[in-house]
Amino acid sequence: MTTHKTIDQFAHDLRDETRNAVYQSTKATHGKRTQVLFDHFPDPNYLRRLAGSIKQNVIENLDTYLPQVEEKLVANGVKVHWASTGEEANNAVLSIMKARGAKSMVKAKTMVSEETRLGDFLEKNGIECLETDLGEFIVQIDHDHPSHIVRPIIHKSRREIAVSFEKHGLGAYNDEPAVITQRARVFLRQKYMQADVGLTGANFVVAESGRLVIVTNEGNSRFSLAAPKCHIAMVGIEKILPREQDLALFLNLLARSATAQQLTSYTEFISGPKGATQQDGPEEMHVIFVDNGRTDALGSDCREILRCIRCGACMNVCPVYRQASGHAYRSVYPGPVGAVLSPLLAGKNFPELADLPKASSLCGACNEVCPVDIPIPELLLRLRDRNKREGGPSSGTPPMGAFSVLASQPLMWKTAMKLGGAINHVPKAILPAPVGNWLDHRTLPE
């Protein structure tokens, strides 16, 4: 059986520099998010509930919306593909590229391609696949993994990035952000012009019109679409919005929740390949709708997680994520949303992810900030219950029977609280194993 560090163990061993970088960045973004939402809207919680109801309607009626989207996309000149698994999605991309004799791809940031490990797959099949989002590009050249769904390199300092750029021949050491960005821009610009295919995801797909909507702050997705003659979009089947008018609500909530902006710098609306009167743009466009476990999640009692619009707000507010960082979650999706979504998408193929729902204090902050009002704490409890009933891993958590007795007797509880600090000084070797293991990574209040 493969061993792995629990969230507690990972947090215990995390470098102070990394923890501080994650904490300061998430705290600042969360503060700004709260300010702009409540400054700009009289009742943002009403908007969150409205957005949640719209997305819930979508996931409850995918059997209606998916054929509608396909019909509109085909009418717009788009070729539509369906992939049940990540492997099928990757093979669909490879088949499209082989049919065109394509050898190189520029790739915008897309979480579903992280799920399928598309980049590694294409490289193994002789295709150059270059990440163009600055954070994802740095992760790629470092052979690292993203640790946040909006800011992939939240765990890295600019000094580490400067060292990496120097190592890979992108210039002498210089940790000025403007210099780092300019060097990446110079390197990537020629790649955009030379690439055979551009690949993106989509933040939303509108059933009413068949338009794909992509939001970014770097413009790299626009470059990935402009020069290559073929555009491929990999999209999760849950990314649908019913109507064009829904975009006003979701684009406002997404930008404020993700980066505390009124709107992101670039918002692109893509109807299909370029028309006869357009000089630039892809001549051919494909959309691959990816299931990869989503249907199983839809059939579970945690289907609300499919509302997620990948803003990262729950990570920014989560006390566990702030202390442990994204890599502690051992999956593409970290933080509270990942603690629910990752075990659902992986299913029983990856039992080592079944302990992720324990990576939460159940403080409820993730639900309070979610722009689509996902009841994440409730979903975590459902998954914990399922894990226990199925005999899954316990992450070293001691049995809760004794705690329930202690916590329901006021006198015993008060006495334990007064004496609890003393246990910090007791050698762990003489304590019962479950208690000793649990205290290895915790300190009781004095």
Secondary structure as GFF3:
##gff-version 3
##sequence-region A 1 446
A	DSSP	alpha_helix	7	13	.	.	.	ID=ss1
A	DSSP	alpha_helix	16	40	.	.	.	ID=ss2
A	DSSP	alpha_helix	44	60	.	.	.	ID=ss3
A	DSSP	alpha_helix	62	75	.	.	.	ID=ss4
A	DSSP	beta_strand	79	83	.	.	.	ID=ss5
A	DSSP	alpha_helix	86	100	.	.	.	ID=ss6
A	DSSP	beta_strand	104	107	.	.	.	ID=ss7
A	DSSP	alpha_helix	111	116	.	.	.	ID=ss8
A	DSSP	alpha_helix	118	124	.	.	.	ID=ss9
A	DSSP	beta_strand	128	131	.	.	.	ID=ss10
A	DSSP	alpha_helix	134	141	.	.	.	ID=ss11
A	DSSP	alpha_helix	158	167	.	.	.	ID=ss12
A	DSSP	alpha_helix	177	194	.	.	.	ID=ss13
A	DSSP	beta_strand	197	200	.	.	.	ID=ss14
A	DSSP	beta_strand	204	206	.	.	.	ID=ss15
A	DSSP	beta_strand	212	216	.	.	.	ID=ss16
A	DSSP	alpha_helix	220	226	.	.	.	ID=ss17
A	DSSP	beta_strand	230	236	.	.	.	ID=ss18
A	DSSP	beta_strand	240	241	.	.	.	ID=ss19
A	DSSP	alpha_helix	246	259	.	.	.	ID=ss20
A	DSSP	beta_strand	266	270	.	.	.	ID=ss21
A	DSSP	beta_strand	284	290	.	.	.	ID=ss22
A	DSSP	alpha_helix	294	298	.	.	.	ID=ss23
A	DSSP	three_ten_helix	303	307	.	.	.	ID=ss24
A	DSSP	alpha_helix	313	317	.	.	.	ID=ss25
A	DSSP	alpha_helix	319	324	.	.	.	ID=ss26
A	DSSP	three_ten_helix	326	329	.	.	.	ID=ss27
A	DSSP	alpha_helix	335	346	.	.	.	ID=ss28
A	DSSP	three_ten_helix	347	349	.	.	.	ID=ss29
A	DSSP	three_ten_helix	351	353	.	.	.	ID=ss30
A	DSSP	three_ten_helix	356	358	.	.	.	ID=ss31
A	DSSP	alpha_helix	365	369	.	.	.	ID=ss32
A	DSSP	alpha_helix	376	389	.	.	.	ID=ss33
A	DSSP	alpha_helix	401	407	.	.	.	ID=ss34
A	DSSP	alpha_helix	410	419	.	.	.	ID=ss35
A	DSSP	three_ten_helix	420	425	.	.	.	ID=ss36
A	DSSP	three_ten_helix	428	430	.	.	.	ID=ss37
A	DSSP	alpha_helix	433	439	.	.	.	ID=ss38
###
